[in-house]
Amino acid sequence: MKHLAIVLVFATLVLGCKKDSSKNQRLVPASSGNLNHLTVVVDNLLWEDNVGEAMRDVLAAPVNGLAIDEPLFTINQLPTQVFSGFTTKSRIIVKVEKGKTAGIKVGHDVYAKPQTVVYVSGATNDEIIQQLKSHATEIVDALKKEEIKEKQRRINLSLFDDTRLKEELGVSMKLPSVYRMAKDEDGFFWIRKDITTGTMDLMVYAVPLSTLRPGDSLAMDVVKMRDSVGKAHIEGRLEGSYMITENKYAPFVFDTEIDKKPAIETKGIWEVKNDFMAGPFINYAIEDKAKNRYVIIEGYAFAPSVDKRDYMFELEAIIRSAKIQ
């Protein structure tokens, strides 16, 4: 009986600790909202003045690599006094706090989960504007990472079988099961998804490291590489037509990272030689020094007369899930 009493006391203490710890856990509701839809919390007078103009310059800047301007984010502005209840559940939020020390702060899961909230503060309008301008890249990157993460979570619900990519190139990638393999030929893969107005496409292949030279010639090397691949593998609707890079739009080239490996990101416009087809592309050359190669993963969209921001965003989210074995 003595031993039984000790066990009962111990069990009571353990259960009590669990109850206390559960009380200390902060419960937040699930976030909501369409992808790339941003809630901006700022008083109306500031939004209609030069602070709002500076915010739009940063948050609604045109997406690089599209022929027609489309904003980075679709913005829903709310004055501070109505920011409560369901309005706080947006997945990405920028909140302006005037009258505080100048700076920016990034918070996660503040009002809901998952969520990223960027606070921009300053004692005056000029200080707020300065913070927006000097931290523009940091602000956009924080918001975009949250949206990429959410898009990848949704993709994970139903995945395409990437076995052939692993077998042939040592590449794994998470993409939705609605995509289909259009070509699997000599280490080149062409993967497609039919959409209402056209298609969304991915190309995956590898080239030697010597194909792309760092420096002033890098953009030209990327164009030369993708044009040769387009001619060999991506035929157009008409005989003798094939994909090339549109030369009227200079591509945007950035350094980035995929799977913790250095990568070259190129955004531009493709077209079909000898035909009337065109659209945006995003190309990643992922450095794989162990195999003396770049793994090339490119996404492009053909969707005439409709916005393409969200199509290209999906392709980027897919590519950024890539793992190199």
For each residue, the residues with C-beta under 8 A, 3 or more apart:
1: 4 5
2: 5 6
3: 6 7
4: 1 7 8
5: 1 2 8 9
6: 2 3 9 10
7: 3 4 10 11
8: 4 5 11 12
9: 5 6 12 13
10: 6 7 13 14
11: 7 8 14 15
12: 8 9 15 16
13: 9 10 16 17
14: 10 11 17 18
15: 11 12 18 19
16: 12 13 19 20
17: 13 14 20 21
18: 14 15 21 22
19: 15 16 22 23
20: 16 17 23 24
21: 17 18 24 25
22: 18 19 25
23: 19 20
24: 20 21
25: 21 22
26:
27:
28: 109 111 112 113 115
29: 89 112 113
30: 89 112 113
31: 89 90 91 112 113 114 115
32: 89 90 91 112
33: 37 39 89 90 91 92
34: 37 74
35: 147 150 151 310 313
36: 72 73 74 147 309 310 313
37: 33 34 73 74 76 90 92
38: 59 73 74 75 76 90 92 93 94 143
39: 33 76 78 87 90 92 93 94
40: 47 55 59 75 76 77 78 93 94 95 96
41: 77 78 79 80 83 93 94 95 96
42: 46 47 51 52 55 77 78 79 80 94 95 96
43: 46 47 79 80 96 98
44: 47 48 79
45: 48 49
46: 42 43 49 51 52 96 98 125 128
47: 40 42 43 44 51 52 55 77 79
48: 44 45 52
49: 45 46 52 53 125
50: 53 54 125 129
51: 42 46 47 54 55 96 125 128 129 132
52: 42 46 47 48 49 55 56 77
53: 49 50 56 57
54: 50 51 57 58 128 129 132 133
55: 40 42 47 51 52 58 59 94 96 132
56: 52 53 59 60 75
57: 53 54 60 61 132
58: 54 55 61 132 133 136 139 140
59: 38 40 55 56 71 72 73 75 94 139 140 143
60: 56 57 71 72 73 75
61: 57 58 71 72 140
62: 66 69 70 71 72
63: 66 69 70 71 72 309 312
64: 252 267
65: 251 252 267 268 269 280 281 282 312
66: 62 63 69 70 280 308 309 312
67: 249 269 278 279 280
68:
69: 62 63 66
70: 62 63 66 307 308 309
71: 59 60 61 62 63 74 75 309
72: 36 59 60 61 62 63 140 144
73: 36 37 38 59 60 92 143
74: 34 36 37 38 71
75: 38 40 56 59 60 71
76: 37 38 39 40 90
77: 40 41 42 47 52
78: 39 40 41 42 82 83 87
79: 41 42 43 44 47 82 83
80: 41 42 43 83 95
81:
82: 78 79 87
83: 41 78 79 80 87 88 95
84: 87 88
85: 88
86: 89
87: 39 78 82 83 84 90
88: 83 84 85 93 111 112
89: 29 30 31 32 33 86 111 112 115
90: 31 32 33 37 38 39 76 87 93 112 115
91: 31 32 33 112 114 115 116 146 147 150
92: 33 37 38 39 73 115 116 117 143 146 147
93: 38 39 40 41 88 90 111 115 116 117 118
94: 38 39 40 41 42 55 59 117 118 120 139 143
95: 40 41 42 80 83 117 118 119 120
96: 40 41 42 43 46 51 55 120 121 128
97: 100 119 120 121
98: 43 46 121 122 123 124 125 128
99: 123
100: 97 121 122 123
101: 121 122 123
102: 121 122 123 127 128 130 131
103: 121 122 131
104: 118 119 120 121 131 135 138 139
105: 118 119 121
106: 116 117 118 119 138 142
107: 110 116 117 118 119
108: 114 115 116 117
109: 28 112 113 114 115
110: 107 115 117
111: 28 88 89 93 115 117
112: 28 29 30 31 32 88 89 90 91 109 115
113: 28 29 30 31 109
114: 31 91 108 109 146 149 150
115: 28 31 89 90 91 92 93 108 109 110 111 112 146
116: 91 92 93 106 107 108 142 143 145 146
117: 92 93 94 95 106 107 108 110 111
118: 93 94 95 104 105 106 107 139 142 143
119: 95 97 104 105 106 107
120: 94 95 96 97 104 128 131 132 135 139
121: 96 97 98 100 101 102 103 104 105 128 131
122: 98 100 101 102 103 125 126 127 128 129 130 131
123: 98 99 100 101 102 127
124: 98 127 128
125: 46 49 50 51 98 122 128 129
126: 122 129 130
127: 102 122 123 124 130 131
128: 46 51 54 96 98 102 120 121 122 124 125 131 132
129: 50 51 54 122 125 126 132 133
130: 102 122 126 127 133 134
131: 102 103 104 120 121 122 127 128 134 135
132: 51 54 55 57 58 120 128 129 135 136 139
133: 54 58 129 130 136
134: 130 131
135: 104 120 131 132 138 139
136: 58 132 133 139 140
137: 140 141
138: 104 106 135 141 142
139: 58 59 94 104 118 120 132 135 136 142 143
140: 58 59 61 72 136 137 143 144
141: 137 138 144 145
142: 106 116 118 138 139 145 146
143: 38 59 73 92 94 116 118 139 140 146 147
144: 72 140 141 147 148
145: 116 141 142 148 149
146: 91 92 114 115 116 142 143 149 150
147: 35 36 91 92 143 144 150 151 313
148: 144 145 151 152 316 317 320
149: 114 145 146 152 153
150: 35 91 114 146 147 153 154
151: 35 147 148 154 155 313 314 317
152: 148 149 155 156 174 317 320 321
153: 149 150 156 157
154: 150 151 157
155: 151 152 158 159 174 175 176 317 318 321
156: 152 153 159 174
157: 153 154
158: 155 176 177 178
159: 155 156 162 174 175 176 177
160: 174 175 176 177 178 179 191
161: 164 177
162: 159 165 166 171 172 173 174 175
163: 166 167
164: 161 167 168 181 184 189
165: 162 168 169 171 172 173 189 204
166: 162 163 169 170 171 172 325
167: 163 164
168: 164 165 184 187 189
169: 165 166 187 189 204 205 206 295
170: 166 291 324 325
171: 162 165 166 204 295 297 322 323 324 325
172: 162 165 166 322 323 325
173: 162 165 204 297 318 319 321 322 323
174: 152 155 156 159 160 162 318 321
175: 155 159 160 162 179 191 202 318 321
176: 155 158 159 160 179 193
177: 158 159 160 161
178: 158 160 193
179: 160 175 176 191 192 193 200 202
180: 191 192 193
181: 164 184 189 190 191
182: 190 191 192 201
183: 188 189 190 233
184: 164 168 181 188 189
185: 188 233
186:
187: 168 169 205 206
188: 183 184 185 203 204 205 229 232 233
189: 164 165 168 169 181 183 184 202 203 204 205
190: 181 182 183 201 202 203 233 234
191: 160 175 179 180 181 182 201 202 203 204
192: 179 180 182 199 200 201 202
193: 176 178 179 180 199 200 201
194: 199
195: 198 199 200 303 311
196:
197: 303 304 305 306
198: 195 279 301 302 303 304
199: 192 193 194 195 301 302 303
200: 179 192 193 195 299 300 301 302 303 311 314 315
201: 182 190 191 192 193 299 300 301 302
202: 175 179 189 190 191 192 297 298 299 315 318 319
203: 188 189 190 191 229 233 234 296 297 298 300
204: 165 169 171 173 188 189 191 295 296 297 298
205: 169 187 188 189 229 295 296
206: 169 187 288 291 293 294 295 296
207: 211 212 225 285 293 294 296
208: 211 292 293 294
209: 212 287 289 292 293 294
210: 213
211: 207 208 221 225 294
212: 207 209 218 221 222 225 264 285 294
213: 210 217 218 221
214: 218
215: 218
216:
217: 213 220 221
218: 212 213 214 215 221 222 253 264
219: 222 223 250 251 253 266
220: 217 223 224
221: 211 212 213 217 218 224 225
222: 212 218 219 225 226 251 253 264 266 283 285
223: 219 220 226 227 245 247 251 268
224: 220 221 227 228
225: 207 211 212 221 222 228 229 296
226: 222 223 229 230 243 245 270 281 283 298
227: 223 224 230 231 243 244 245
228: 224 225 231 232
229: 188 203 205 225 226 232 233 234 296
230: 226 227 233 234 242 243 244 245 270
231: 227 228 234 242 243 244
232: 188 228 229
233: 183 185 188 190 203 229 230
234: 190 203 229 230 231 242 243
235: 241 242
236: 241 242 243 272 273 274 275 277
237: 241 272 275 277
238: 241 274 275
239:
240: 274
241: 235 236 237 238 272 273 274 275
242: 230 231 234 235 236 272 273 274
243: 226 227 230 231 234 236 270 271 272 273
244: 227 230 231 270 271 272 273
245: 223 226 227 230 251 268 269 270 271
246: 249 268 269 270 271 278
247: 223
248: 269
249: 67 246 268 269
250: 219 268
251: 65 219 222 223 245 266 267 268
252: 64 65 266 267 268
253: 218 219 222 264 265 266
254: 264 265 266 267
255: 262 263 264 265
256: 263 264 265 284
257: 260 261 262 263
258: 261 263 284 286 319 320 322
259: 286 322 323 324
260: 257
261: 257 258 286 287 288 324
262: 255 257 286 287
263: 255 256 257 258 284 285 286 287
264: 212 218 222 253 254 255 256 284 285 294
265: 253 254 255 256 282 283 284
266: 219 222 251 252 253 254 281 282 283 284 285
267: 64 65 251 252 254 280 281 282 283
268: 65 223 245 246 249 250 251 252 280 281 283
269: 65 67 245 246 248 249 278 279 280 281
270: 226 230 243 244 245 246 278 279 280 281 300
271: 243 244 245 246 277 278
272: 236 237 241 242 243 244 275 276 277 278
273: 236 241 242 243 244
274: 236 238 240 241 242
275: 236 237 238 241 272
276: 272
277: 236 237 271 272 302
278: 67 246 269 270 271 272 302
279: 67 198 269 270 300 301 302 303 308
280: 65 66 67 267 268 269 270 300 301 308 312
281: 65 226 266 267 268 269 270 298 299 300
282: 65 265 266 267 298 299 300 312 315 316 319
283: 222 226 265 266 267 268 296 297 298
284: 256 258 263 264 265 266 296 297 298 319 322
285: 207 212 222 263 264 266 294 295 296
286: 258 259 261 262 263 294 295 296 297 322 324
287: 209 261 262 263 294
288: 206 261 291 292 293 294 295 324
289: 209 292
290:
291: 170 206 288
292: 208 209 288 289
293: 206 207 208 209 288
294: 206 207 208 209 211 212 264 285 286 287 288
295: 169 171 204 205 206 285 286 288 322 324
296: 203 204 205 206 207 225 229 283 284 285 286
297: 171 173 202 203 204 283 284 286 319 322
298: 202 203 204 226 281 282 283 284
299: 200 201 202 281 282 312 315 316 318 319
300: 200 201 203 270 279 280 281 282 315
301: 198 199 200 201 279 280 308 311 312 315
302: 198 199 200 201 277 278 279
303: 195 197 198 199 200 279 306 308 311
304: 197 198
305: 197
306: 197 303
307: 70 310
308: 66 70 279 280 301 303 311 312
309: 36 63 66 70 71 312 313
310: 35 36 307 313 314
311: 195 200 301 303 308 314 315
312: 63 65 66 280 282 299 301 308 309 315 316
313: 35 36 147 151 309 310 316 317
314: 151 200 310 311 317 318
315: 200 202 282 299 300 301 311 312 318 319
316: 148 282 299 312 313 319 320
317: 148 151 152 155 313 314 320 321
318: 155 173 174 175 202 299 314 315 321
319: 173 202 258 282 284 297 299 315 316 322
320: 148 152 258 316 317
321: 152 155 173 174 175 317 318
322: 171 172 173 258 259 284 286 295 297 319
323: 171 172 173 259
324: 170 171 259 261 286 288 295
325: 166 170 171 172
